[in-house]
Amino acid sequence: MHRLLPSGILCVAICSGLLNAMTLPAFAQPAGATATTPPAAAADSQAAVIERLPLVLRDPRSYQTPLSLAPASAIDLVAHFDGIVSAVQVQPGQAAARQSELVRLESTELQLQLDRAKAARDAAQDQGEAAKEVANLDVKIAEYRLEQAIIRATFDGTITQIHVVPGQFVRAGDPLVRLADLRKLKVAMPVDRSTVKTGATLDVKVEDQSASGQVQSIQPLLSQFEPLRELFVSVATAVVTVDNANGKFSDGQTVYSSLIPRTPVAEVPTLAVGGNAEGSRRVQVIREGFVRDVAVELLGQSGTDYVFVTGRFGPTDELVVKSSKDLRDGMRVLPATVAGGGNSTPNPARSPSGAAGQGTTPGF
């Protein structure tokens, strides 16, 4: 597994990877005004020693897999024999009660066969019990075949798709309509096997809404989730069902998983991850010469000293591992020689060695 470079290897021009810097507050300027540093800034500046690391960013697109709600129960009803569709009795989105007629196939020949079987049964009334029994069975067979021309709903549900039109020739086994029970929806999503168990309740984010789901089963990781093995120690696929008796959700709505990152991913030392007043996680970075707080979500642990996080990182961000002074979002960071009146000209967007963007990955 990839490891970040130790701080002592960050830049040979920096002793032990430590930067002597001056931390200056960022000053607000009126609209249209040129940003300048007030004369008192140098007097108010504080010297700090900041240990920092380059962020090696991973493209979140390599981990993303579309997730969506699907009916917990759905079936394609098919043709029982070769024939022509004579009528389609339903429309997409229409509710269908169990045993209601959905599609009818052309049945003229089957009806004639039934009529003939009934006539033969009448003629067999004077031919003994055996002949009458055979005639009765022929009628039942003809009735059964005629009934096969009518495609009926096998349970109470909703028609979600219609695959045929009247006049279309179909083969036995061809799908005609799709019937789904939308009162309960499901989604297969990645979960942490060590914390999620069968039968547990799981919060599911459906587009901009939240739903309470129940874990029906824990299964091996689906192939489309394989890249997540890089980020998590133990990852599996959970089939989660969401009660939809009130019709709040729809088949096909997008589902989001906290295990699938949507922003760049980085592996950072655990000691660089802190919290804020709201209780969420954050890290600090140096971005174009300023300290920035970046809200992050924890992904998987990488050993005891590193953790994968995802957040809105920039391509030239440098991670603040630790600092001798408390750093606040918006503080400006300058080399001590520059802030103290040296002759060198600061270039906050460049790395300590003078090479722009050294130790970072290109933007996506």
C-alpha positions, 0 to 999 in steps of 0.5 A: 500500500502506498505511503506518504514520504517522510517529512525529512524527504519532502525537500532537501533544501529544507532542514528535516522538512521543517519550515520556519515561517511567519503567520500573518492574518489575512486582511479584508479589503474593500471591493476593488481595492488592492490588497496590501499588508498594513505596516503593523502586520510585521509587528503583529506577526508570530514566528512558527515552525510548520511541518508539512507534507505534499498531498498525493491526491487520488481521483475519486472517479476511480472509485465511483459506481452509480447506485440506485433504488430498485424494486425488492420484488419484480418479474418479467411476465413472458409469453407461454407459446409462440403467437401474436399479441392481440391486446395490451390491457395496461399502461406503464405506472398502472397498478395491477391486482393479482390475477388481473389480465395484462396481455392477451395473445391471439387465441382463435385456434385455441378457442376452436380446439376447446369447442371441439373438445366439448363436442367430443365430450357430448358425443362420448356420453353414450360410450361408457365411463372410460370414454367420458373420462377421456373426453372430460380430460381433453376439455380440461387440456383445451381450457388450460391452453386457452387460459395460457393466452391470457397473461395475468399479474402474479401479485399485487404490483405496478406495471413498470415496463411494457415490452410489446405492442398489439400485432407483434409476433412473440416467441415462447419465453419473450418478455411482455410486461414487467411487474414490480412491487414498489412498496419495498425498494432495495439497493446493493451498496458497499459497507464496512463488514466489521461494523454493519451486520445483517438485520441492522438499521442503516441510514440511506441517502436517496438524492437529497432525502434520508431514509431508514433501511434494513440490511437484508444480507451481507454478500461478497464485494461486487466487482464494480466495488473492487477499487474500494479495497484500496481504501478499506480494510474490510469491505463487503456488499450489503443488500439494503431494503427501504420501506416505501409503503407511502410511495415517497421514493421511486424506482431508479432514484440515485443513492449515495454511499459514504464509502464511495468518495465524491471528492479527491482522496488522500492518505494522511497521518492520523495526527494531522486530522482534527475536529471543529466546533461542529464535531466534524473532521478537518485537516489544515493545508497551505494553499497559495500561501494561506492556511485553509481548513478543509472539512474531510470524511474519514475512510479506511484506516491504513495501519495505525499511523495513516488514514484515508480521507476525502475532501475538497483538496486543491492540486497544490495543497500541502498538508500541515502535519503539525505546527508550533503555533495554532493556525487559523483559517485564512492566516498568511504564511511567509518564510521568516526571512521574508517576513522579517525584511529579507531580500527574497521575494515570497512566492506562496504558490511555490514549494520551499525548493522553488519548484512550483507544485513540487510533491503534488499531483495534477488537478483532475 
